[in-house]
Amino acid sequence: RQLLDTVAKTQPLLTELTDHYQQWQSLQQQLNQLEQTAQDQAARRELLQYQVNELAPLNLSEEYLQQLVQEQHQLAHASQLIATAESALHQLADQEQGAAYTTISHVLNELEQHHEVEPRFNNLIEVLNSTVIQLDEAASDLRHYLDSTDVDPQRLQQVETELGVLHTQARKHHIEIEQLPAHFEQLQQELNALANIETHTEQLQQQLNQQQQICLTLCQQITEQRQLTATPLAEQITQSIQQLAIPTGQIEIIVSPMANNHFNETGADQVQILVKTNPGQAAGELGKVASGGELARISLAIQVVTAGSRSVPTLVFDEVDVGIGGGIAEIVGNHLRKLAISQQVICITHLPQVAAQAHQQLQVSKKNLDNSTHIEITTLNKKQRVEEIARMLGGVTLTEKTRLHAEEMLSQSQS
């Protein structure tokens, strides 16, 4: 997939997709957590809704509740209160001798008869005049109270019935009746908080849908670029591997949708590189169909074809020359040399045709020193390269003709 994306130049779209996909994942996680919370709180919310619906029709203002309790007390003791008011009025303002109003009025009258003789009575007269006025007001209030108050069993029953309902609700919630207003407000706040979870869930779902649509649009654009690139790229690689001793080789690049319309930060595609190395053979995965040498040469072909699109600094090839020789080996060497124009290439080879194409040649050998095996790597100069290539051409015994052949091969490869 990365190979195809490199050639198809999908990286800007993939970068944008990664950003939106991460946002989509974050929203999905938040939504899952919120839905789990809502599910866990479903029973609590149902109970709260029932309790609020039960209390909502009741007048639960603190002021009304206080008035109702006070009215119940007044109605329950109406007879006693009326009797007390009548007694007080009788003692204050009854016309009979001994009533407070009559007594004070009599005292005031006597003092007024002598205040000219005794000026010190004036202060007492003033106080008693004020008292008479206040007693008169008190008597008036008592008369008004008696006129407006009556024993009302029917109203008392209504009030006590309403209070009974409130007491029943208070007991159900394990609180005092005076706590009902605050408790009802608390229930409403908790219910609203749970209702906000549902609202937040809907908002998150909308955001999630928006991000998903953006991701799917980007995935579609990436898919189109991959599909446009896959066939011509496969054809170029096929041509290249057929030049590398796989004459009937064929490469297919398959771009197919992921299962269940799935997508991720790499898009919504499954990308497979399939190879067929022999006639009549079904195309299969690279690692299952190609041998080690074929795999190395196919890899070389891919690297050569995509060299202009890739930015890998160093490539290492091993067994790229297995099972080939002669002209094919020279072609492989030539491919490697071309590839080395844009990046460093390291190739492990036993073929002189490949070694001669290198810009620089290293000899790897084993040495036994003090009963221990050591690996020695030697950078070869031009003369040493001629000797090594001649050895690769002619075996143990080197002839001048072999050396000349090696020198010619090296000269032609480096020109």
N, C-alpha and C positions, 0 to 999 in steps of 0.2 A: 504493500500500500504506500509506504513512504517513497519507494522508487517511482511509482506512478505519479504520486502527488508532486514530487520534485520536478518531473518532466512536464506535468500538466500545470505547474505554477499555481497550485491551489492554496499556498501558504497564507496569503492575506485573508482569504475566506475562512481558512481553518483557524487563524488567530481570532477572527471575529466570532466564529462559532464557539470556540473554547470559552470566550468571555460570556456569551449569552447562555451557554450550556451550564457554566458554573452558577450563574444567576438562577437558572431553571432548577438546578439541583438544590440550591439553598432555599428557594421558595417551596419546593416539593417537601423538603425536610420540615420546614416551618408548618406547612399545611398538615403533614402527617401528625406532627406533635399536637397541633391545635385540634385536629379531628379526634385524636385519642383523648385529649382533655375533655372535649365536648361529650364524647362517648362515656367517659368516666363520670361526668357531671350530669348525665341525662336524668338519672333518678332523682338527684338533688333538685334539678330544675323543675321537674314535674311536681315534686312536693312543694317547692316554693310557689309555683303558680297556683296550686290548690289553696295554699294558705293565704296568699294575697287575694285571690278571688273571694275567699270566705270573709276576709276582714274588710275588703274594699267598700261594701255597702254600708258599713257601720260608720257613724260619725265619731272619729277617733281624735278630734282635736283636744288638746289639753284643756283649753278653756271650757269647751262644752262638757267634758268629762267632770271637771270640777263643779260646774253648775248643776249637773245631773245628780251628783252625790249630795250636794248641798240641798237641792230641792227634795230629795228623798228624805233627808233628815228632817226638814221642815214639815213635810206632809205627814211623816210618821209621828211627829210630836205636835201636830197642829192644835189639838185640844188643850194640851198643857201650855202651849205658847199663847193661845187666846186667853186662857184663864189668867196667866201671868200678866198679860197686857191689860186686861180688865182690872185686875187688882191694883196694878201700878197707877192706872188712870184714876181709880177711885181714891187712892191715897194721895194723889197729887192735886186733883182738881174737883173733888166732890163738893157740893155746896154745903154739905153738913159740917158742923163744927169739928175741927180737928184735922181737916184736910190740909195738906202742906200749903197749897196756894192760899187758902182762906186764912190760915194762921199767919203766914208771912205778910199778907195784905193787911191784916189787923195790926201787926207790929209796926209796919211801915206807916200806917195812919197815925198811930200814937206818937211816933218819933217826929213826924212832920208837924205835929201840933206844937212841939217844943223846940224846934231847930233854931228859931230866932233867939230864944233864950240861951240855948246851948249849941253854939256853932259846931262843936265837935260831933254832933249827931249827923251833920251833913254827909260825912264820908260813909257812915252806916246807911244812911238813906240811899245814897248812890249805889252801894253794893246791893241792897235789898231790891231796889228798882230793877237792877240788872238780873237779879235772881228771879224776880216775878216774871220778867220777859222770857227768860230761859225756861221757866216752869210752864209758861203758857205755850211756848214752842214744843216742849216735850209732850204736853197734853195733846196738842194738835197732831203731832206725829203718831201718838198712840191711837187717837181716834181714827186717823187715816189707815193705820195698820189694821185695826179691828174691822174697818169698813171693807178692806181689800183682802182680808184673810178669812178662809173658811175651811172647814173639814171637808176634804174632797177624796173619798175612798177610790173613786174611779181613776182619778189622775195618779193617785199613789200606786195603784196597781199597774198603770202604764209605765210609770217610772221604774218600779221594781222589776217589771218584766224586761225592760231595756237593760237595766243594770245586771239582771240575771244572765242575759245573753253575753254581756261583756265579761262577767265573772267566769262564765263557762269557757269563753275564748282564752281568758288569762290562764285558767287552769290547764287548758290544752297545751299552752306554750310554756307552762311552768314559770309563770311570772305573776306579779301583782297587777291589779287592774290599772293602777296608776302608770305602769310601765308599757301599757299597750300602744300608745301613740309612738313612742320611740322605737318599740319593737317592730311595729308595722313599717316604719320608715326604713329600718335596717333590712327587713325582708325585701322591700322594693329595690333597695340599692343592690343587694346580692343578686336578685333576679335580673336586674338591668345589666349587671356585670356579665352574667352568663349569656344574656341575649347579645351582648357585644361580641362574645366569642363567635357566635353564628355570623354576625355582620362582618367581623374580621376574616372569618373563613371564606365568605363569599368574595371579599376583596382580594384575598390571597389567590383564590381560584381564578379570578379574572386576570391577575398579574401573571399567574402561572401559564394560563392559556395564551397570553400575549407573547411571553418568552418562548413557549413551545412553537408558536406559529413562526416566530423569527428564526428559530433553530431549524425548523423544517424547510423554510424558504432557502436558508443558507445551504442546508444539506442537498437540496435539489440542484442548486447552482454548482456545488462541488461534484455531485454525481454527473451532471452534464459535462463538466470539464474532464472528468476521469474517462467517461465513455468516449468522448471525442479523441482522447489521447491514446486509449488502450490499444485499439486495433493497429494504427500506424506504428506505435512503439513496438508491439509484438512482431510486426512484419520486419522492422529494422533489426531486431534482435535475432529473428529467424535467419535473415540473410547473413548476419555476422557469424552465427554458430555453424552455418553450413559451410563457411569458409575455414572453420576450425576443426576439420575432421569429423564433423557430425553432419554428413551430406543430406541425410533425410530428416534431420532434426526440425522440429516445428514448435514454436512458442505460442501459447494462447494466454492472454490476460483477460480474466473474467471479472466483470464488475456486476455484482448481484446485490439486491436489497437484503438487509439483515432480517432475521425472523421477527414476526409479529410487529412489523413497522418500527422496530427499535432504532434508536439513534444514540450517539454519544458525541464526545468532543472531536472524534475523527470523522464524523459524518454518519450516513445511514447505509453504508455499503460494506459488503464483504469483497475484498480484492484477492484473487488467487492468480498465481503464475503457474500455469500448467505446461508440461513439456512432453513431447513425443519424440523419442530418439530413433525408433525403428518403424518401418512400414507395417501397417496393420495393427500397430500397438495403440491402445487407448491412451489418451493424454492423462497424465497424472501429476501429482505434486513433485516438485524438483527433487526433494530428498528421498523420495520413494522410487522414482523411475530412473534417474541418472546415476551413473557410477561416479566414483570419486573424481576420476579424470574428466569425465564429461561435465560434472558439476563445476569443476574449476574452470573449464573452457567456457561453459555457459555464463558463469560469473564474469569471466573476462569480457565476453561479448556484451553483456549487460553494462559493464563499467565503461567500455569503449563507446557504446551507443549513447550513454547518458552522461558522458564526461563533461559536456558543456553545461549540463544542468546541475551537477552535483558540486559540493564544496568539501568533500572528504580529503584531508591533507595527505594521508598515506594509505596505500592499498598493499596488501600482502597476498601473494599467490603461491600455493603449494600444490604440486601434482598437476599443474596446468598442462604439462607436456606428457602425461602418462598415455601410453598407447599410440603415440604419433611419432613422426620422424620426417626427414627429407623436407620437401616443399611445405608441407603443412606446419612443420615445426618453425620454418622460417616465417610463415604467415603469423603464427602465434607470437613469435618474437617481434615482428613488425607491429602487431597490435599493441603489445606491451610498450614498445618504444613510443608509439603515438600517444598512448595513455599517459606516459610520463611527461608529456609536454605540459599538462595542466596540474599534475600532482605527483607526489613521490610514489614510486612503485618498487616494491621489493618482491623478487621472484626467486624461489628455490627451484633450481633446474639441473638436469644432467645432460641436457642437449646443447651441443655447440651452437646450433642455429639460433637458439634463444639467448644463450650467454653472450654471443657476439653482438647482439642488438643493444646490450646494456650500455648506459653512459659510464657506469662504474661497476667493477667486478670484484667481489669478495670471495675468498676461498675459505671454506669451513673444513677443519680437519680435527681428528682426535689424536691426542698424544698421551702416552703412558709415562708418567714421571713419579718415581718413588711409590710404585704400586698404586698409583691413583690416576684416573682418567681425566684429562683436561680437554676442553674445547678451545681451539685456537682459530681466530678469524683474522685473515690477512688481506689487506687491501693490495690488489695486484696493479703493477705498473704495466705499460704497454707490452714490454718484452715478456713479462710474466704471464700476461693475458694470452699472448700468442702460444706460449708453452702449454698453458692450461687448456686452451681450446684445442690445440693439437693433440693433447692427451685424451681429451674427450672424443676426438675424431678417430685416433688411431690406436688407442690402447696403451699398453705398458712401454713397448719399444717404439720410439719416435724416429721417423725418418725426415730427411730434409724436405722431401716432397710433402709430407704431412704438415710440416711447419709452414711451408709456402702456402699450402691450402688454407691453413688457419689464419695466416697473415692476410691473405686475400679476402677471406670471409669477414674478418674483423674490419678491414679497410672498406669493403663495400657496405657493411652495416653502419659504419660511422659516417659515411659520406651523405 
